[in-house]
Amino acid sequence: MKKSRFGKRLIIPIFIPHQGCPHRCVFCNQKMVTDQGWETPSLDEIQNRIVSFLRTSKGRHERREAAFYGGSFTALPRAAQMIFLGGVKPFIEDGRIDAIRVSTRPDALDRDRLDLLRNFSVETVEVGAQSMVDEVLRESERGHTSRDVVESVSLARSMGFEVGVQMMLGLPGEDMSLFLTSARRVIDLAPDFVRIYPLLVLRGSPLERLYKKGLYMPISLMEAVEWAKAALRLLEGANIRVIRMGLQATPRLETSRTILGGPYHPAFRSLVESSIFYDVARSLLEHSKTEKGGKVRFRIAPRDLSNLKGERQKNVADLKSIFGLESIEIVQDPGIPLGRLVLENSRGSFAISRDLAEGHRFA
């Protein structure tokens, strides 16, 4: 897996909801997603937020970065960009902040804009591709093409920026095949990292109208997990980090009136990882020809324990039922690497790594 060039980071998010966006995409309601409303923070608010984060952050971080999220930063007027970036500059100069990161649209990046970012210590650019299939982009009213994504990512990488790509799954007109086509095309861009967000129908978004008219049907949570799992395998197989899956839970987002439909779960990434570990465990049990009524023991790294067990022990219960096992014991073993699972039964010991389960390569 490609490692971050900077190690463990403290990211200080500064939300500028919908700022710079030339129009509103069909799925967008930044007011609900950010828990902030539509208000743009003042410079005092930005600087106070940075000070507060630095004061209350726990643990050791090799990097401290201020991040402008929630809008299309480079689509803002140049003067507005300079004001926002200038508000962070004193923290850069005195060493309290190491760098800045921004998110933006792919059609709002060119050499002049990137030069400005570089002059203000921006080192990471996240490009909101959402899809790499033009028909899906049109139905989502994104206002850009997949070619814009290719050109913007290529330019930013050539100028030395760390580049991330944001994807969404379950967009209008998208099925699993088209989503994985997008994932493969993102892999061709060789970004440093990727984020994946399932599409939700948010109250107040243009998508709400289509949903209520029956013109858009969101995918189920189970489908979203399967789509995300397949994309995660592709991306990690290409040595690309997936740093987030699913929206960050906020009090506003979790109220019953905010999400009208779609595959929301506050721990979506955990569901995906649990599904992968279920596949791994099942592959081991099938390969080892575990006898019905038998007892088995799994050994696993402590940090992988909850992913193997599954939500409410569902993986354990399903495996016991499918294979007719008397018991499944799970032992935390600090000596086992992350992502590796060891099975012990009456026939011996078998091991497999999480990223190899589909290939059925056993040790």
GULOMI-472385 format. One record per residue: residue number from 1; residue in three letters; chain; x, y, z of N, C-alpha, C in turn. Coordinates in steps of 0.001 Angstrom, whole numbers, plus 500000, padded with zeros to 6 digits. Example, Ala and Ser with C-alpha at 12.3 -4.5 7.8 and 13.67 -1.06 7.14 Angstrom:
  nr rest kette   n.px   n.py   n.pz  ca.px  ca.py  ca.pz   c.px   c.py   c.pz
   1  ALA     A 513190 494310 507800 512300 495500 507800 513200 496700 507800
   2  SER     A 512850 497750 507080 513670 498940 507140 512900 500030 507870
END
This chain:
  nr rest kette   n.px   n.py   n.pz  ca.px  ca.py  ca.pz   c.px   c.py   c.pz
   1  MET     A 500837 498805 500000 500000 500000 500000 500872 501245 500000
   2  LYS     A 500559 502174 499083 501297 503428 499024 501094 504202 500322
   3  LYS     A 502179 504540 500993 502067 505268 502247 501968 506765 501984
   4  SER     A 501313 507446 502922 501286 508902 502862 502715 509419 502925
   5  ARG     A 502995 510428 502140 504360 510984 502140 504655 511748 503426
   6  PHE     A 503610 512021 504218 503791 512879 505378 503530 512203 506717
   7  GLY     A 503102 510954 506750 502854 510291 508019 501540 510724 508653
   8  LYS     A 501449 510528 509966 500209 510825 510684 499956 512326 510726
   9  ARG     A 498707 512724 510410 498396 514140 510311 497238 514535 511226
  10  LEU     A 497268 515771 511632 496113 516407 512253 495494 517298 511187
  11  ILE     A 494263 516971 510778 493563 517758 509772 492560 518666 510478
  12  ILE     A 492663 519954 510231 491757 520934 510829 490776 521380 509746
  13  PRO     A 489538 520854 509749 488594 521175 508676 487975 522555 508835
  14  ILE     A 487976 523304 507754 487339 524622 507703 486321 524572 506568
  15  PHE     A 485038 524615 506904 483996 524429 505897 483548 525771 505322
  16  ILE     A 483529 525818 503992 483036 526996 503269 481894 526518 502373
  17  PRO     A 480737 526214 502947 479662 525520 502234 479257 526186 500926
  18  HIS     A 479387 525414 499848 478930 525794 498507 479690 526982 497927
  19  GLN     A 480695 527475 498622 481432 528632 498115 482235 528242 496873
  20  GLY     A 482116 529054 495834 482850 528817 494603 482138 527912 493619
  21  CYS     A 481118 527192 494062 480425 526268 493160 479627 527061 492127
  22  PRO     A 479827 526806 490828 479132 527578 489797 477643 527271 489731
  23  HIS     A 477251 526102 490206 475840 525739 490274 475693 524648 491321
  24  ARG     A 474491 524158 491491 474236 523170 492531 474011 521803 491907
  25  CYS     A 474837 520833 492277 474685 519471 491773 473404 518862 492336
  26  VAL     A 472884 517862 491651 471576 517314 491991 471522 516743 493402
  27  PHE     A 472667 516290 493928 472682 515630 495235 473073 516555 496383
  28  CYS     A 473402 517805 496101 474091 518638 497085 473154 519311 498085
  29  ASN     A 473553 519240 499348 473016 520099 500406 474086 520211 501478
  30  GLN     A 475054 521089 501245 476182 521227 502162 475741 521672 503552
  31  LYS     A 474603 522353 503634 474095 522782 504939 473882 521586 505847
  32  MET     A 473344 520499 505283 473075 519308 506080 474343 518507 506341
  33  VAL     A 475222 518445 505356 476415 517605 505465 477415 518168 506465
  34  THR     A 477585 519502 506470 478632 520096 507298 478184 520424 508708
  35  ASP     A 476863 520420 508946 476338 520766 510274 476611 522228 510610
  36  GLN     A 476795 523046 509574 477208 524433 509779 476218 525443 509208
  37  GLY     A 475362 525018 508273 474527 525971 507559 475281 526529 506363
  38  TRP     A 474721 527575 505767 475326 528128 504557 476333 529235 504862
  39  GLU     A 476501 529589 506137 477339 530724 506480 478816 530453 506185
  40  THR     A 479459 531436 505577 480897 531351 505342 481620 531895 506568
  41  PRO     A 482597 531170 507090 483275 531639 508301 484094 532896 508040
  42  SER     A 484144 533754 509037 484993 534942 508951 486440 534543 509223
  43  LEU     A 487366 535453 508949 488776 535164 509225 488996 534907 510711
  44  ASP     A 488321 535683 511561 488450 535449 513002 487971 534046 513369
  45  GLU     A 486859 533625 512781 486330 532285 513068 487289 531202 512584
  46  ILE     A 487877 531413 511417 488842 530445 510887 490043 530331 511821
  47  GLN     A 490587 531456 512214 491778 531438 513065 491463 530896 514456
  48  ASN     A 490296 531225 514980 489902 530680 516286 489720 529167 516215
  49  ARG     A 489202 528683 515090 489021 527236 514924 490375 526528 514910
  50  ILE     A 491328 527106 514209 492666 526509 514160 493286 526477 515552
  51  VAL     A 493206 527588 516261 493771 527657 517613 493116 526623 518518
  52  SER     A 491792 526498 518422 491062 525543 519261 491481 524109 518960
  53  PHE     A 491591 523768 517672 492008 522415 517293 493409 522111 517798
  54  LEU     A 494313 523050 517629 495691 522826 518063 495771 522654 519575
  55  ARG     A 494938 523380 520295 494965 523321 521755 494399 521999 522276
  56  THR     A 493374 521478 521614 492668 520304 522139 493074 518993 521483
  57  SER     A 493902 519042 520448 494286 517804 519759 495105 516912 520679
  58  LYS     A 494840 515609 520562 495552 514638 521383 496400 513738 520491
  59  GLY     A 497426 513155 521075 498295 512268 520321 499363 513039 519567
  60  ARG     A 500276 512294 519001 501378 512905 518266 501069 512903 516778
  61  HIS     A 501322 514025 516129 501082 514154 514699 502347 514682 514030
  62  GLU     A 502719 514024 512940 503893 514476 512201 503594 515720 511371
  63  ARG     A 502303 515906 511053 501894 517048 510231 500623 517654 510797
  64  ARG     A 500497 518960 510663 499279 519670 511039 498847 520489 509819
  65  GLU     A 497639 520220 509352 497185 520848 508115 495808 521481 508297
  66  ALA     A 495632 522670 507750 494320 523304 507665 493702 522901 506331
  67  ALA     A 492412 522549 506344 491765 522025 505145 490489 522805 504844
  68  PHE     A 490398 523345 503644 489189 524040 503205 488303 523061 502442
  69  TYR     A 487156 522732 503036 486225 521755 502480 484846 522390 502278
  70  GLY     A 483997 521675 501543 482591 522040 501452 482218 522877 500247
  71  GLY     A 483180 523338 499499 482908 524126 498304 483930 523798 497234
  72  SER     A 484013 524661 496233 485031 524509 495184 486017 525658 495346
  73  PHE     A 487064 525405 496119 487935 526490 496574 488524 527278 495416
  74  THR     A 489034 526593 494409 489719 527309 493329 488754 527970 492352
  75  ALA     A 487439 527750 492522 486446 528454 491709 486035 529775 492350
  76  LEU     A 486505 530021 493569 486289 531314 494210 487055 532402 493458
  77  PRO     A 486609 533655 493528 487427 534742 492976 488826 534708 493588
  78  ARG     A 489804 535074 492793 491193 534999 493255 491389 535778 494560
  79  ALA     A 490747 536936 494671 490898 537747 495881 490357 537014 497102
  80  ALA     A 489239 536297 496928 488658 535550 498049 489576 534407 498468
  81  GLN     A 490166 533729 497481 491112 532659 497810 492274 533212 498636
  82  MET     A 492783 534358 498227 493930 534943 498924 493572 535360 500349
  83  ILE     A 492340 535811 500541 491909 536181 501893 491870 534949 502792
  84  PHE     A 491239 533870 502296 491161 532640 503094 492557 532085 503387
  85  LEU     A 493362 531971 502341 494704 531415 502519 495561 532322 503396
  86  GLY     A 495374 533629 503233 496126 534569 504055 495779 534465 505526
  87  GLY     A 494549 534021 505820 494162 533839 507209 494913 532717 507895
  88  VAL     A 495377 531762 507112 496136 530630 507662 497638 530918 507650
  89  LYS     A 498046 531871 506827 499475 532133 506630 500254 532371 507921
  90  PRO     A 499724 533135 508905 500497 533339 510141 500826 532038 510864
  91  PHE     A 499929 531053 510775 500166 529763 511426 501242 528969 510681
  92  ILE     A 501317 529173 509363 502384 528547 508571 503727 529166 508942
  93  GLU     A 503737 530473 509022 504993 531193 509252 505589 530914 510624
  94  ASP     A 504729 530716 511628 505297 530456 512959 505406 528963 513276
  95  GLY     A 505088 528109 512274 505314 526677 512431 504213 525899 513114
  96  ARG     A 503110 526557 513463 502026 525820 514111 501244 524962 513117
  97  ILE     A 501237 525364 511864 500610 524610 510783 501681 524331 509732
  98  ASP     A 501673 523108 509203 502694 522738 508217 502269 523016 506786
  99  ALA     A 500969 522892 506504 500516 523045 505122 499004 523219 505101
 100  ILE     A 498488 523489 503904 497053 523662 503671 496624 522654 502611
 101  ARG     A 495375 522214 502702 494795 521362 501666 493440 521942 501282
 102  VAL     A 493047 521761 500033 491767 522284 499560 491066 521216 498730
 103  SER     A 489741 521333 498660 488971 520497 497739 488332 521403 496698
 104  THR     A 488170 520880 495477 487655 521719 494403 487109 520876 493262
 105  ARG     A 486549 521553 492278 486035 520900 491074 487173 520666 490079
 106  PRO     A 487059 519631 489260 488124 519379 488278 488210 520438 487183
 107  ASP     A 487088 521126 486892 487129 522144 485842 487505 523522 486387
 108  ALA     A 487957 523560 487644 488385 524828 488246 489850 524766 488642
 109  LEU     A 490617 523973 487912 492054 523865 488167 492823 524145 486887
 110  ASP     A 493747 525061 486960 494666 525319 485860 496002 525742 486470
 111  ARG     A 496972 526003 485626 498316 526292 486135 498345 527562 486991
 112  ASP     A 497620 528593 486587 497625 529835 487362 497032 529616 488752
 113  ARG     A 495932 528894 488826 495311 528637 490125 496220 527793 491007
 114  LEU     A 496846 526799 490414 497740 525940 491194 498984 526695 491648
 115  ASP     A 499467 527617 490825 500600 528459 491246 500230 529287 492473
 116  LEU     A 499007 529828 492473 498554 530603 493628 498517 529730 494880
 117  LEU     A 497954 528537 494751 497890 527628 495899 499281 527319 496428
 118  ARG     A 500194 527044 495525 501555 526687 495939 502230 527848 496668
 119  ASN     A 501959 529062 496225 502558 530237 496870 502056 530441 498294
 120  PHE     A 500904 529853 498613 500344 529969 499959 500465 528663 500746
 121  SER     A 501401 527805 500369 501713 526572 501115 500622 525514 501055
 122  VAL     A 499794 525548 500008 498870 524433 499780 499673 523284 499184
 123  GLU     A 499569 522108 499778 500333 520961 499293 499446 519805 498839
 124  THR     A 498163 519831 499213 497251 518746 498852 496005 519318 498192
 125  VAL     A 495639 518744 497050 494431 519146 496331 493539 517924 496171
 126  GLU     A 492302 518030 496648 491329 516953 496478 490368 517334 495360
 127  VAL     A 490285 516480 494363 489480 516753 493170 488165 515988 493264
 128  GLY     A 487064 516715 493220 485743 516080 493298 485312 515545 491954
 129  ALA     A 485779 514348 491626 485402 513720 490359 483971 513197 490435
 130  GLN     A 483655 512491 491504 482373 511826 491777 482132 510645 490846
 131  SER     A 482353 510811 489548 482258 509702 488596 483233 509965 487460
 132  MET     A 483614 508886 486774 484450 509014 485581 483686 508565 484341
 133  VAL     A 482358 508524 484447 481492 508144 483327 480659 509369 482957
 134  ASP     A 480805 509851 481741 480194 511120 481362 478671 511109 481447
 135  GLU     A 478034 509976 481099 476573 509920 481187 476107 510111 482626
 136  VAL     A 476836 509516 483563 476490 509647 484981 476715 511084 485446
 137  LEU     A 477794 511693 485009 478059 513092 485367 476955 514012 484850
 138  ARG     A 476463 513744 483645 475386 514573 483090 474110 514428 483909
 139  GLU     A 473750 513185 484251 472523 512965 485020 472622 513559 486419
 140  SER     A 473836 513675 486931 474045 514256 488260 474205 515771 488200
 141  GLU     A 474163 516327 486975 474283 517771 486765 475576 518323 487361
 142  ARG     A 476660 517587 487119 477947 518019 487655 478527 519202 486887
 143  GLY     A 478244 519288 485591 478749 520428 484837 480185 520296 484383
 144  HIS     A 480765 519102 484515 482116 518858 484002 482154 517461 483402
 145  THR     A 483241 517120 482754 483389 515819 482111 484512 515015 482757
 146  SER     A 484584 513756 482380 485673 512917 482882 487020 513415 482365
 147  ARG     A 487028 514018 481183 488275 514573 480638 488791 515689 481534
 148  ASP     A 487901 516477 482107 488321 517519 483050 489046 516908 484249
 149  VAL     A 488559 515764 484711 489194 515092 485851 490594 514631 485466
 150  VAL     A 490698 513991 484317 491994 513489 483856 493005 514631 483762
 151  GLU     A 492606 515730 483151 493535 516838 482930 493918 517529 484235
 152  SER     A 492954 517719 485137 493258 518430 486386 494146 517603 487300
 153  VAL     A 493867 516311 487402 494694 515448 488249 496107 515359 487687
 154  SER     A 496206 515198 486377 497524 515103 485741 498331 516383 485955
 155  LEU     A 497688 517537 485802 498392 518808 485973 498845 518992 487418
 156  ALA     A 497956 518728 488362 498315 518910 489775 499461 517986 490176
 157  ARG     A 499429 516747 489709 500513 515813 490028 501822 516285 489403
 158  SER     A 501756 516792 488174 502981 517234 487495 503613 518436 488189
 159  MET     A 502801 519179 488948 503307 520354 489655 503689 520035 491096
 160  GLY     A 503674 518755 491445 504188 518333 492739 503190 518289 493875
 161  PHE     A 501910 518481 493590 500904 518422 494649 500574 516976 495003
 162  GLU     A 500254 516756 496253 499604 515508 496639 498159 515622 496159
 163  VAL     A 497669 514587 495480 496349 514681 494850 495438 513561 495333
 164  GLY     A 494243 513944 495755 493213 512980 496105 492047 513092 495146
 165  VAL     A 491297 512014 495027 490102 512005 494175 488912 511562 495010
 166  GLN     A 487837 512315 494924 486602 511967 495619 485643 511304 494641
 167  MET     A 485084 510155 495062 484114 509419 494257 482812 509279 495038
 168  MET     A 481711 509111 494296 480434 508798 494915 479902 507520 494289
 169  LEU     A 479117 506774 495054 478496 505565 494501 476981 505669 494616
 170  GLY     A 476287 505125 493600 474831 505174 493589 474276 506426 492948
 171  LEU     A 475066 507093 492109 474607 508308 491436 473497 507994 490434
 172  PRO     A 472688 508977 490053 471651 508741 489044 472240 508146 487764
 173  GLY     A 471609 507108 487264 472065 506466 486038 473236 505526 486213
 174  GLU     A 473651 505280 487447 474829 504454 487708 474428 503099 488266
 175  ASP     A 475028 502042 487725 474913 500721 488329 476298 500307 488823
 176  MET     A 476393 499106 489378 477671 498687 489951 478764 498619 488888
 177  SER     A 478402 498171 487694 479388 498059 486623 479966 499427 486260
 178  LEU     A 479106 500437 486146 479589 501779 485812 480412 502367 486952
 179  PHE     A 480003 502090 488193 480777 502581 489334 482181 501986 489331
 180  LEU     A 482288 500694 489048 483610 500067 489025 484412 500513 487804
 181  THR     A 483719 500871 486727 484413 501494 485594 485065 502796 486040
 182  SER     A 484330 503580 486828 484901 504812 487380 486113 504515 488250
 183  ALA     A 485989 503492 489093 487104 503139 489980 488346 502781 489170
 184  ARG     A 488173 502020 488106 489320 501625 487274 489929 502840 486577
 185  ARG     A 489097 503762 486151 489617 504964 485499 490320 505877 486501
 186  VAL     A 489847 505892 487736 490552 506635 488783 491921 506010 489032
 187  ILE     A 491983 504694 489041 493265 504002 489220 494258 504433 488141
 188  ASP     A 493774 504592 486919 494651 505021 485825 495259 506401 486086
 189  LEU     A 494598 507211 486911 495106 508548 487221 496205 508521 488275
 190  ALA     A 496338 507393 488989 497360 507217 490034 497329 508317 491092
 191  PRO     A 496169 508602 491693 496141 509597 492767 496829 509062 494016
 192  ASP     A 497131 509953 494941 497742 509533 496203 496724 508884 497127
 193  PHE     A 495476 509291 497022 494439 508707 497873 493069 508948 497251
 194  VAL     A 492073 508249 497782 490693 508343 497288 489751 508388 498479
 195  ARG     A 488657 509117 498336 487527 509053 499263 486320 508528 498500
 196  ILE     A 485482 507737 499165 484271 507203 498535 483074 507520 499422
 197  TYR     A 482067 508152 498827 480862 508521 499568 479623 507917 498902
 198  PRO     A 478828 507126 499618 477540 506684 499072 476602 507884 498919
 199  LEU     A 475844 507908 497845 474916 509009 497606 473692 508883 498510
 200  LEU     A 473368 509969 499206 472192 510028 500069 471215 511061 499518
 201  VAL     A 469934 510812 499728 468913 511794 499377 468723 512700 500591
 202  LEU     A 469227 513918 500503 469170 514861 501616 468000 515824 501442
 203  ARG     A 467334 516096 502536 466249 517068 502498 466788 518416 502005
 204  GLY     A 466073 519004 501072 466491 520301 500548 467395 520223 499337
 205  SER     A 467806 519025 498935 468639 518872 497740 467743 518733 496512
 206  PRO     A 468252 519085 495316 467465 518863 494101 467055 517396 493933
 207  LEU     A 467867 516485 494457 467555 515062 494337 466284 514694 495103
 208  GLU     A 465936 515467 496117 464713 515188 496885 463491 515165 495969
 209  ARG     A 463422 516122 495056 462280 516198 494144 462199 514960 493254
 210  LEU     A 463340 514532 492710 463354 513341 491859 462964 512101 492650
 211  TYR     A 463447 512022 493870 463154 510878 494742 461661 510795 495047
 212  LYS     A 461066 511923 495365 459644 511933 495719 458747 511671 494509
 213  LYS     A 459248 511962 493314 458492 511681 492093 458730 510272 491573
 214  GLY     A 459599 509527 492258 459905 508172 491814 460859 508110 490649
 215  LEU     A 461563 509217 490386 462496 509272 489257 463914 508887 489654
 216  TYR     A 464148 508751 490943 465445 508258 491423 465205 507310 492581
 217  MET     A 465841 506142 492514 465734 505151 493582 467130 504868 494132
 218  PRO     A 467389 505216 495390 468727 504960 495953 468990 503474 496107
 219  ILE     A 470261 503111 496092 470612 501714 496321 470517 501412 497814
 220  SER     A 470417 500132 498137 470299 499723 499534 471657 499777 500225
 221  LEU     A 471633 499701 501547 472883 499679 502308 473701 498448 501947
 222  MET     A 473048 497305 501783 473767 496080 501428 474440 496221 500063
 223  GLU     A 473715 496813 499101 474311 497034 497779 475499 497986 497876
 224  ALA     A 475345 499046 498642 476425 500023 498780 477676 499377 499350
 225  VAL     A 477504 498492 500323 478650 497791 500910 479336 496938 499849
 226  GLU     A 478558 496237 499026 479147 495394 497985 479881 496234 496944
 227  TRP     A 479293 497335 496528 479955 498215 495561 481261 498751 496142
 228  ALA     A 481180 499249 497366 482364 499848 497994 483449 498806 498226
 229  LYS     A 483040 497606 498608 484013 496538 498845 484771 496207 497559
 230  ALA     A 484047 496116 496455 484699 495809 495181 485657 496926 494776
 231  ALA     A 485241 498172 494979 486117 499299 494636 487336 499350 495543
 232  LEU     A 487130 499070 496823 488248 499078 497768 489292 498047 497372
 233  ARG     A 488856 496868 496975 489805 495832 496535 490583 496294 495302
 234  LEU     A 489886 496919 494359 490564 497400 493157 491594 498473 493498
 235  LEU     A 491187 499440 494296 492067 500563 494611 493258 500127 495452
 236  GLU     A 493004 499340 496490 494121 498870 497314 495025 497934 496524
 237  GLY     A 494435 497166 495613 495248 496303 494759 496171 497093 493851
 238  ALA     A 495782 498346 493566 496612 499238 492754 497493 500132 493621
 239  ASN     A 497560 499825 494923 498425 500558 495853 497957 501995 496093
 240  ILE     A 496635 502189 496044 496053 503510 496283 495273 503477 497590
 241  ARG     A 495582 504394 498496 494910 504438 499796 493483 504972 499654
 242  VAL     A 492562 504327 500344 491198 504845 500460 491081 505378 501884
 243  ILE     A 491124 506696 502031 491253 507276 503369 489909 507497 504048
 244  ARG     A 488830 507430 503283 487507 507546 503907 486457 506874 503039
 245  MET     A 485490 506223 503711 484313 505675 503041 483100 506054 503885
 246  GLY     A 482182 506809 503309 480997 507235 504043 481147 508621 504629
 247  LEU     A 480010 509311 504766 480021 510657 505328 480331 510639 506812
 248  GLN     A 480998 511684 507266 481242 511866 508689 479914 512097 509395
 249  ALA     A 479657 511341 510448 478413 511514 511200 478415 512860 511916
 250  THR     A 477315 513594 511795 477136 514852 512519 475753 514839 513160
 251  PRO     A 475540 515629 514209 474213 515670 514833 473106 516014 513843
 252  ARG     A 473361 516969 512942 472339 517353 511970 472062 516215 510988
 253  LEU     A 473137 515563 510527 472978 514490 509547 472223 513309 510130
 254  GLU     A 472378 513070 511417 471787 511887 512025 470362 512099 512530
 255  THR     A 469825 513303 512367 468421 513479 512718 467553 512785 511680
 256  SER     A 466409 512287 512107 465559 511480 511233 465003 512272 510051
 257  ARG     A 465022 513595 510124 464423 514406 509067 465423 514825 507999
 258  THR     A 466689 514540 508191 467709 515017 507259 467877 514100 506057
 259  ILE     A 468013 512804 506301 468240 511833 505230 466904 511206 504848
 260  LEU     A 466487 511437 503614 465214 510898 503139 465366 509500 502562
 261  GLY     A 466538 509168 502098 466773 507857 501513 468247 507662 501226
 262  GLY     A 468611 506415 500979 470000 506131 500651 470717 505359 501734
 263  PRO     A 471877 504806 501391 472601 503876 502271 473466 504574 503311
 264  TYR     A 472834 505199 504297 473614 505851 505346 473874 504902 506506
 265  HIS     A 475093 504926 506993 475458 504231 508229 476605 505020 508846
 266  PRO     A 476549 505316 510153 477603 506134 510767 478975 505484 510752
 267  ALA     A 479005 504151 510557 480290 503438 510492 480341 502628 509196
 268  PHE     A 480130 503311 508081 480046 502622 506795 481332 501870 506472
 269  ARG     A 482470 502472 506738 483751 501804 506446 483852 500488 507215
 270  SER     A 483383 500476 508452 483438 499247 509251 482588 498146 508631
 271  LEU     A 481434 498515 508066 480600 497516 507397 481339 496903 506209
 272  VAL     A 482038 497745 505467 482789 497255 504306 483926 496342 504751
 273  GLU     A 484686 496769 505747 485797 495956 506241 485286 494640 506834
 274  SER     A 484158 494679 507534 483593 493459 508111 483177 492487 507021
 275  SER     A 482637 493018 505932 482244 492163 504817 483463 491504 504180
 276  ILE     A 484554 492251 504080 485791 491676 503545 486296 490558 504454
 277  PHE     A 486308 490795 505762 486796 489763 506679 485869 488548 506714
 278  TYR     A 484591 488767 506495 483682 487624 506371 484095 486773 505171
 279  ASP     A 484385 487417 504044 484838 486684 502856 486129 485925 503133
 280  VAL     A 487044 486566 503865 488322 485934 504200 488088 484695 505054
 281  ALA     A 487291 484843 506107 487031 483715 507006 486316 482586 506277
 282  ARG     A 485374 482929 505441 484645 481898 504699 485580 481146 503751
 283  SER     A 486477 481885 503091 487445 481232 502205 488325 480249 502969
 284  LEU     A 488766 480644 504153 489586 479755 504976 488818 478499 505377
 285  LEU     A 487592 478667 505798 486790 477514 506227 486519 476568 505064
 286  GLU     A 486265 477113 503888 486030 476263 502717 487300 475532 502311
 287  HIS     A 488417 476246 502295 489683 475640 501881 490134 474549 502848
 288  SER     A 489896 474767 504127 490381 473819 505139 489467 472613 505312
 289  LYS     A 488334 472635 504590 487367 471526 504681 486989 471250 506143
 290  THR     A 486659 472307 506848 486264 472187 508251 485027 471311 508386
 291  GLU     A 485077 470379 509319 483974 469434 509491 482787 470082 510189
 292  LYS     A 481589 469644 509796 480382 470112 510472 480401 469657 511925
 293  GLY     A 479912 470520 512789 479898 470192 514211 481235 470392 514886
 294  GLY     A 482223 470858 514131 483562 471029 514686 483740 472358 515403
 295  LYS     A 484914 472482 516001 485293 473711 516684 486469 474329 515931
 296  VAL     A 486450 475638 515785 487552 476316 515101 488005 477508 515939
 297  ARG     A 489244 477881 515676 489808 479056 516345 490417 479968 515279
 298  PHE     A 490087 481237 515346 490716 482231 514490 491684 483060 515325
 299  ARG     A 492850 483346 514770 493796 484271 515382 493890 485506 514484
 300  ILE     A 493902 486662 515134 493824 487898 514356 494481 489036 515130
 301  ALA     A 494960 490049 514401 495517 491241 515045 494425 491935 515859
 302  PRO     A 494757 492456 517026 493734 493095 517875 492921 494169 517166
 303  ARG     A 493546 494955 516319 492822 496045 515644 491829 495536 514606
 304  ASP     A 491962 494278 514198 491039 493698 513219 489890 492936 513870
 305  LEU     A 489896 492861 515186 488936 492008 515889 487488 492359 515563
 306  SER     A 487123 493626 515674 485725 494006 515457 485299 493779 514018
 307  ASN     A 486226 493933 513070 485885 493690 511671 485614 492218 511414
 308  LEU     A 486339 491334 512081 486089 489904 511915 484752 489508 512543
 309  LYS     A 484479 490021 513714 483223 489665 514388 482006 490192 513635
 310  GLY     A 482135 491375 513047 481005 491974 512360 480089 492707 513314
 311  GLU     A 479203 493501 512743 478263 494267 513560 477362 493319 514340
 312  ARG     A 477328 493490 515640 476542 492649 516550 476869 491160 516368
 313  GLN     A 478155 490864 516112 478643 489477 515991 478019 488746 514792
 314  LYS     A 477554 489504 513798 476847 488882 512672 477733 487929 511887
 315  ASN     A 478999 488287 511660 479883 487394 510915 480030 486053 511615
 316  VAL     A 480222 486087 512926 480397 484849 513692 479145 483994 513608
 317  ALA     A 477984 484608 513797 476729 483857 513753 476491 483247 512375
 318  ASP     A 476754 484015 511320 476528 483507 509961 477480 482368 509626
 319  LEU     A 478742 482485 510016 479715 481430 509728 479371 480146 510480
 320  LYS     A 478969 480274 511726 478565 479091 512496 477389 478401 511829
 321  SER     A 476437 479179 511364 475242 478609 510747 475554 477949 509409
 322  ILE     A 476284 478633 508551 476567 478117 507209 477410 476849 507254
 323  PHE     A 478398 476817 508147 479309 475673 508202 478934 474673 509293
 324  GLY     A 477832 474901 509990 477371 473960 511009 478373 473747 512123
 325  LEU     A 479023 474811 512571 480073 474689 513579 479500 474711 514992
 326  GLU     A 480159 473962 515870 479756 473977 517273 480173 475289 517927
 327  SER     A 481381 475750 517610 481854 476991 518219 482935 477633 517363
 328  ILE     A 483039 478945 517497 484111 479723 516878 484775 480541 517975
 329  GLU     A 486054 480287 518196 486818 481060 519166 487690 482054 518401
 330  ILE     A 487739 483275 518877 488574 484297 518245 489603 484779 519253
 331  VAL     A 490866 484657 518883 491970 485020 519769 492710 486219 519185
 332  GLN     A 492883 487248 519992 493676 488400 519570 495158 488066 519722
 333  ASP     A 495900 488211 518630 497318 487870 518632 498124 489059 518103
 334  PRO     A 498819 489784 518975 499599 490952 518538 500699 490607 517540
 335  GLY     A 501063 489337 517456 502114 488940 516535 501645 488766 515104
 336  ILE     A 500350 488827 514882 499806 488670 513536 499656 490040 512879
 337  PRO     A 500139 490206 511653 500041 491512 510978 498591 491903 510716
 338  LEU     A 498355 493194 510626 497029 493676 510259 496604 493076 508923
 339  GLY     A 495346 492667 508848 494818 492137 507601 495034 490655 507397
 340  ARG     A 495728 490003 508312 495996 488565 508171 495120 487786 509146
 341  LEU     A 494608 486650 508685 493732 485816 509502 494262 484390 509498
 342  VAL     A 494351 483800 510685 494828 482426 510844 493681 481574 511370
 343  LEU     A 493450 480438 510723 492426 479483 511152 493098 478233 511689
 344  GLU     A 492653 477781 512847 493129 476527 513430 491932 475611 513646
 345  ASN     A 492034 474398 513090 490986 473401 513319 491624 472026 513424
 346  SER     A 490820 470979 513390 491339 469622 513578 492266 469195 512452
 347  ARG     A 492222 469873 511332 493055 469512 510182 494383 470265 510142
 348  GLY     A 494529 471277 510982 495786 472012 510999 495569 473507 511086
 349  SER     A 496556 474237 510585 496526 475696 510644 496595 476256 509224
 350  PHE     A 495772 477261 508952 495695 477861 507626 495673 479378 507794
 351  ALA     A 496320 480086 506885 496383 481544 507006 496187 482200 505650
 352  ILE     A 495619 483381 505687 495408 484142 504459 495382 485620 504812
 353  SER     A 495817 486450 503886 495767 487895 504095 494487 488462 503503
 354  ARG     A 494010 489524 504120 492763 490167 503715 492752 490521 502235
 355  ASP     A 493873 491010 501708 493910 491460 500323 494102 490328 499324
 356  LEU     A 494244 489100 499821 494440 487964 498916 493253 487012 498906
 357  ALA     A 492225 487306 499679 491139 486349 499862 490476 485961 498552
 358  GLU     A 490319 486914 497631 489643 486595 496384 490465 485648 495527
 359  GLY     A 491782 485681 495714 492631 484784 494947 492821 483430 495590
 360  HIS     A 492306 483269 496813 492395 481999 497536 493833 481510 497653
 361  ARG     A 494732 482404 498032 496128 482011 498245 496348 481803 499734
 362  PHE     A 496649 480591 500092 496757 480240 501505 498193 479892 501861
 363  ALA     A 498515 480131 503148 499842 479781 503656 499734 478556 504531
END
